[in-house]
Amino acid sequence: MIEQSTVLAVSAVVLGVLALVFLLWTRRVPTSRRRYGYAATLAAGAMSGTYLIMSLELLTVSTSGTEESVARFLGYSIVWATISYVLGAVSDAGRRYTLALFACSMLTLWTTFAGWVLGETGATLASVGTLAAFVGLVYLLLGPVARTAASVSGERLLLYDKLKNLVLLAWFGLIVLGLISQQNLALTDGFVGQVAATYIDVVLLAGFGGLVLRSGTALEQTAASTELFSELVDTGEADADGSGLDAAD
């Protein structure tokens, strides 16, 4: 059987190549759209580095008699931060809902990790937290954020719908994989679980980057009308000198 470290190393190479493709592609698009291409590049590059660290068996903790790398969850944190940013920008969701998307993603992610490392009672509570956070994420994507997306152009709405479906499918797959993993129900061994996780990661990141970089019109419109990143920075600077205390979302 192929060693798990070999699967991880190959995964790192595949995602590294994907990140390079996204970077070169991003350099070929107009400057106004590059921030979104760089987000896709960062996501793929972060997971490439994550798999490299995992292949070297670094940053590991013991979970139910097996070793699990914390690097996986750190890498996912970067991935979901970039995806939340793009979803918020494309849908014109604003600071509050964009940060809510990110918060639900982080809670879903890290409560899953907590369920792997805590005792029986703690694991049960963590599982409840994972479910609640995922329900919150689904609610945001199908409810408030979807409603703001309905008010933007048709091209942006179409891109949002595609990204939303990709995100929900990926999260569903990751949660199911986590439940049947060796750390929980033990319905899969470490090798099968890793291959399945790699497949989901590649589909998610390739789909995310491909959708973003191919949606030129939607991103031109987003860049022209949505300044979410600038708004976050400007608000922070204004709050620092006291002039932004009354700013509204």
Order of alpha helices (4+ residues) and beta strands (2+ residues): alpha-alpha-beta-beta-alpha-alpha-alpha-alpha-alpha-alpha-alpha-alpha
